[in-house]
């Protein structure tokens, strides 16, 4: 699949996701007002963040494949990592805000300030509509992610967000049903704050995932080494070309940035070589490595050292007198 086809399919999925999340966000806010439910309000706010992220994601998708230019000499691959990082951060902030609000409601109830009673009528229609919408968005985003070679972090995060939104909605529905049926039982004492308890339980199940997504995006922006399986794939792909050339591989570094990989090959040819020979070997490595690791950009460095100078040669350790 060409980059234009990937961009087109990704854009369509994000456009559907954008309007789907706007519908769910508006429905969540209206249902929360009618039912006095904080859990439904949190669900609606999740969807509104999804709308904003889909809108921004379409813009990132349109530029992420662009190559280096005068403004961005290393290309636009970092935009996807920036998007993923701040999307996770915004969701993490919403989760923490919701948990603190729920905790304050429970505290208020314990100190003699009961919350407004829930109205269950509007919730039935809401749970059915939103549950079906989340399932549809998850299917659309996951299918687009699979068909584009699982290379888009944007589609992966949108599919995950739709799945979590659906799980949150389903769990909130089950919790609301439980609150309704507990009203005339021995556990009726907790029903006034049952909504806040549901918020705490739901948020506690997703907070670890959003922290993980935030840390992953931050690691990419910081230039942390890629996962071991990516490094192993790169080494296997480079073995044939370097073996035929007859030199020695001193070091190899791989970093991930969005859907692209930056590969630096530190290579000692072991003989005098022309610049044209280095270029030819670099192009061979680019072909072999990108075939095994899509999105890889390979730089071949002819050097007797690895990614850092030995202490005896490092000019920072041995300044000129």
C-alpha positions as CSV (number, residue, x, y, z in Angstrom):
1,X,0.0,0.0,0.0
2,X,1.4,3.4,-1.0
3,X,1.8,6.3,1.3
4,X,-1.1,8.2,-0.5
5,X,-3.4,5.2,0.1
6,X,-2.4,4.9,3.7
7,X,-3.0,8.6,4.2
8,X,-6.4,8.4,2.5
9,X,-7.6,5.4,4.5
10,X,-6.3,6.9,7.7
11,X,-8.0,10.3,7.0
12,X,-11.4,8.6,6.3
13,X,-11.2,6.6,9.5
14,X,-10.3,9.7,11.5
15,X,-13.1,11.8,9.9
16,X,-15.7,9.1,10.9
17,X,-14.1,9.0,14.4
18,X,-14.3,12.8,14.7
19,X,-18.0,13.1,14.0
20,X,-18.7,9.9,16.0
21,X,-17.0,11.3,19.1
22,X,-18.7,14.7,18.7
23,X,-22.1,12.9,18.7
24,X,-21.1,10.8,21.8
25,X,-19.7,13.9,23.6
26,X,-22.9,15.9,23.0
27,X,-25.1,13.0,24.0
28,X,-23.0,12.5,27.2
29,X,-23.3,16.1,28.3
30,X,-27.1,16.2,27.6
31,X,-27.6,12.8,29.4
32,X,-25.5,13.9,32.4
33,X,-27.5,17.1,32.8
34,X,-30.8,15.2,32.6
35,X,-29.8,12.4,34.9
36,X,-27.5,14.3,37.3
37,X,-24.8,11.6,36.7
38,X,-21.1,12.5,37.0
39,X,-20.2,9.1,35.5
40,X,-22.0,10.0,32.3
41,X,-20.5,13.4,32.2
42,X,-17.0,11.9,32.4
43,X,-17.9,9.5,29.6
44,X,-19.1,12.5,27.5
45,X,-15.9,14.4,28.2
46,X,-13.8,11.4,27.1
47,X,-15.7,11.6,23.8
48,X,-15.2,15.3,23.4
49,X,-11.4,14.8,23.8
50,X,-11.7,12.1,21.2
51,X,-13.3,14.6,18.8
52,X,-10.5,17.1,19.3
53,X,-7.8,14.4,18.9
54,X,-9.4,13.1,15.7
55,X,-9.5,16.6,14.3
56,X,-5.8,17.2,15.2
57,X,-4.9,13.6,14.1
58,X,-6.2,14.3,10.6
59,X,-3.8,17.2,10.3
60,X,-0.9,15.2,11.6
61,X,-1.8,12.3,9.2
62,X,-1.6,14.7,6.3
63,X,1.9,15.9,7.1
64,X,3.6,13.0,8.8
65,X,4.8,11.4,5.6
66,X,6.3,14.6,4.3
67,X,10.1,14.5,3.9
68,X,12.7,17.0,5.1
69,X,12.5,20.6,4.0
70,X,13.9,23.9,4.9
71,X,11.7,24.3,8.0
72,X,11.9,20.7,9.2
73,X,15.3,19.3,8.2
74,X,14.5,15.9,9.8
75,X,11.0,15.6,8.4
76,X,7.7,15.6,10.2
77,X,7.7,12.1,11.8
78,X,7.9,13.7,15.3
79,X,4.4,15.2,14.9
80,X,2.8,11.8,15.5
81,X,4.8,11.2,18.7
82,X,3.9,14.7,19.9
83,X,0.3,14.0,19.1
84,X,0.2,10.6,20.9
85,X,2.0,12.0,24.0
86,X,-0.3,15.0,24.5
87,X,-3.4,12.9,23.7
88,X,-2.4,10.5,26.5
89,X,-1.6,13.4,28.8
90,X,-5.0,15.1,28.2
91,X,-6.9,11.8,28.9
92,X,-4.7,11.3,32.0
93,X,-5.6,14.8,33.2
94,X,-9.3,14.1,32.7
95,X,-9.1,10.8,34.6
96,X,-7.4,12.5,37.6
97,X,-9.9,15.4,37.5
98,X,-12.8,12.9,37.5
99,X,-11.3,10.9,40.3
100,X,-10.8,14.0,42.5
101,X,-14.4,15.1,41.9
102,X,-15.8,11.7,42.8
103,X,-13.7,11.6,45.9
104,X,-15.0,15.0,47.0
105,X,-18.6,13.9,46.4
106,X,-18.1,10.9,48.6
107,X,-16.4,13.0,51.3
108,X,-19.3,15.5,51.1
109,X,-21.8,12.7,51.5
110,X,-20.0,11.3,54.5
111,X,-20.0,14.8,56.1
112,X,-23.7,15.3,55.7
113,X,-24.0,16.8,52.2
114,X,-25.9,14.3,50.0
115,X,-25.6,14.7,46.2
116,X,-28.6,15.3,43.9
117,X,-30.5,12.0,43.3
118,X,-30.0,10.3,39.9
119,X,-32.7,10.1,37.3
120,X,-32.5,6.8,35.5
121,X,-34.9,7.4,32.6
122,X,-32.6,9.1,30.1
123,X,-29.8,6.6,30.8
124,X,-31.2,3.6,29.0
125,X,-31.3,5.2,25.6
126,X,-27.9,6.8,26.2
127,X,-26.1,3.5,27.0
128,X,-27.6,1.7,24.0
129,X,-26.6,4.4,21.5
130,X,-23.2,5.1,22.9
131,X,-22.3,1.4,23.2
132,X,-23.2,0.7,19.6
133,X,-21.3,3.9,18.4
134,X,-18.1,2.9,20.4
135,X,-18.2,-0.6,18.9
136,X,-18.5,0.8,15.4
137,X,-15.7,3.3,15.9
138,X,-13.4,0.6,17.3
139,X,-14.1,-1.7,14.3
140,X,-13.4,1.1,11.8
141,X,-10.2,2.3,13.4
142,X,-8.8,-1.2,14.0
143,X,-9.6,-2.3,10.5
144,X,-7.9,0.8,9.1
145,X,-4.9,0.2,11.4
146,X,-4.6,-3.4,10.2
147,X,-5.0,-2.5,6.5
148,X,-2.3,0.2,6.7
149,X,0.3,-2.3,8.1
150,X,-0.2,-1.5,11.8
151,X,2.2,1.5,11.3
152,X,-0.1,4.3,12.5
153,X,0.1,5.2,16.2
154,X,-2.8,7.6,15.6
155,X,-5.1,4.8,14.4
156,X,-3.9,2.5,17.2
157,X,-4.6,5.0,19.9
158,X,-8.0,5.9,18.4
159,X,-9.0,2.3,18.3
160,X,-7.8,1.8,21.9
161,X,-9.7,4.9,23.0
162,X,-12.9,3.7,21.3
163,X,-12.6,0.4,23.0
164,X,-12.0,1.9,26.4
165,X,-14.8,4.3,25.9
166,X,-17.1,1.4,25.1
167,X,-15.9,-0.5,28.2
168,X,-16.4,2.5,30.4
169,X,-19.9,3.0,29.0
170,X,-20.8,-0.7,29.5
171,X,-19.4,-0.7,33.0
172,X,-21.2,2.5,33.9
173,X,-24.5,1.0,32.6
174,X,-24.0,-2.1,34.7
175,X,-23.1,0.1,37.7
176,X,-26.2,2.3,37.2
177,X,-28.4,-0.8,37.0
178,X,-26.8,-2.0,40.2
179,X,-27.5,1.3,41.9
180,X,-31.1,1.2,40.7
181,X,-31.7,-2.3,42.1
182,X,-29.9,-1.6,45.4
183,X,-32.2,1.3,46.3
184,X,-34.6,-0.9,48.5
185,X,-31.9,-3.2,49.9
186,X,-29.6,-3.2,52.9
187,X,-26.9,-1.6,50.6
188,X,-29.1,1.4,49.9
189,X,-26.8,3.5,52.1
190,X,-24.3,3.7,49.2
191,X,-26.7,4.4,46.4
192,X,-26.5,8.2,46.8
193,X,-22.8,8.1,46.0
194,X,-23.0,5.0,43.8
195,X,-22.3,7.3,40.8
196,X,-19.1,8.6,42.3
197,X,-18.0,5.1,43.2
198,X,-18.5,4.0,39.6
199,X,-16.3,6.9,38.4
200,X,-13.5,5.9,40.8
201,X,-13.7,2.3,39.7
202,X,-13.8,3.0,36.0
203,X,-11.0,5.6,36.2
204,X,-8.8,3.3,38.2
205,X,-9.0,0.7,35.5
206,X,-7.8,3.0,32.7
207,X,-5.3,5.2,34.4
208,X,-2.4,2.7,34.1
209,X,-3.0,2.5,30.3
210,X,-2.9,6.3,29.8
211,X,0.3,6.5,31.9
212,X,1.8,3.8,29.8
213,X,0.9,5.7,26.5
214,X,2.2,9.0,27.9
215,X,5.5,7.3,28.9
216,X,5.8,5.6,25.5
217,X,5.3,8.9,23.6
218,X,7.7,10.8,25.9
219,X,10.3,8.1,25.4
220,X,10.1,8.5,21.6
221,X,10.4,12.3,21.9
222,X,13.4,11.8,24.2
223,X,15.2,9.6,21.7
224,X,15.1,6.4,23.8
225,X,16.4,3.2,22.1
226,X,13.7,1.3,20.3
227,X,12.3,-2.0,21.5
228,X,14.7,-5.0,21.5
229,X,12.7,-6.8,18.7
230,X,13.1,-3.8,16.4
231,X,16.9,-3.7,17.0
232,X,17.1,-7.5,16.4
233,X,15.1,-7.1,13.1
234,X,17.5,-4.3,12.0
235,X,20.6,-6.4,12.8
236,X,19.3,-9.3,10.8
237,X,18.4,-7.1,7.8
238,X,21.8,-5.4,7.8
239,X,23.8,-8.7,8.1
240,X,23.9,-9.7,4.4
241,X,25.0,-6.3,3.0
242,X,27.7,-5.7,5.6
243,X,29.0,-9.3,5.3
244,X,29.4,-9.0,1.5
245,X,31.3,-5.7,1.9
246,X,33.7,-7.4,4.3
247,X,34.0,-4.7,7.0
248,X,33.1,-4.7,10.7
249,X,30.0,-3.5,12.4
250,X,31.1,-1.5,15.4
251,X,27.7,-0.4,16.6
252,X,24.1,0.1,15.6
253,X,21.4,2.3,17.1
254,X,17.7,2.3,16.5
255,X,15.2,4.9,17.8
256,X,11.4,5.1,17.0
257,X,9.7,8.4,16.3
258,X,6.0,8.0,15.5
259,X,5.8,5.5,12.7
260,X,9.4,6.0,11.5
261,X,12.6,4.5,12.8
262,X,16.0,6.3,12.8
263,X,18.8,3.8,12.2
264,X,22.5,4.6,12.6
265,X,25.0,2.0,11.4
266,X,28.6,2.6,12.7
267,X,30.7,0.6,10.3
268,X,34.5,0.2,9.8
269,X,35.1,-0.8,6.1
270,X,38.6,-2.0,7.0
271,X,40.1,-0.5,3.9
272,X,40.2,2.8,2.0
273,X,36.9,3.5,0.3
274,X,35.4,6.1,-2.0
275,X,32.4,8.2,-1.0
276,X,30.5,6.6,-3.8
277,X,31.1,3.1,-2.3
278,X,29.7,4.3,1.0
279,X,26.7,5.7,-0.7
280,X,26.1,2.5,-2.6
281,X,26.3,0.5,0.7
282,X,24.1,3.0,2.5
283,X,21.4,2.6,-0.2
284,X,21.6,-1.2,0.0
285,X,21.2,-1.0,3.7
286,X,18.2,1.4,3.3
287,X,16.6,-1.1,1.0
288,X,17.1,-4.2,3.1
289,X,16.3,-2.6,6.5
290,X,13.2,-0.7,5.4
291,X,11.9,-3.9,3.8
292,X,12.1,-5.6,7.2
293,X,11.3,-2.5,9.3
294,X,8.9,-0.3,7.4
295,X,9.5,3.4,8.0
296,X,13.2,3.0,8.7
297,X,15.6,5.8,7.6
298,X,19.2,4.5,7.6
299,X,22.4,6.5,8.0
300,X,25.7,4.7,7.4
301,X,28.7,6.2,9.3
302,X,32.1,5.0,8.2
303,X,34.1,5.1,11.5
304,X,36.4,3.0,13.6
305,X,34.4,3.9,16.7
306,X,30.9,3.3,17.9
307,X,28.2,5.8,18.8
308,X,30.5,7.6,21.2
309,X,34.2,8.6,21.1
310,X,36.5,6.6,23.4
311,X,37.5,8.6,26.5
312,X,41.1,9.0,25.1
313,X,39.7,10.6,21.9
314,X,36.8,12.6,23.2
315,X,37.5,16.3,22.8
316,X,35.2,17.1,25.7
317,X,37.4,15.0,28.0
318,X,40.6,16.1,26.4
319,X,40.4,19.8,25.5
320,X,43.2,21.5,23.6
321,X,45.8,23.2,25.8
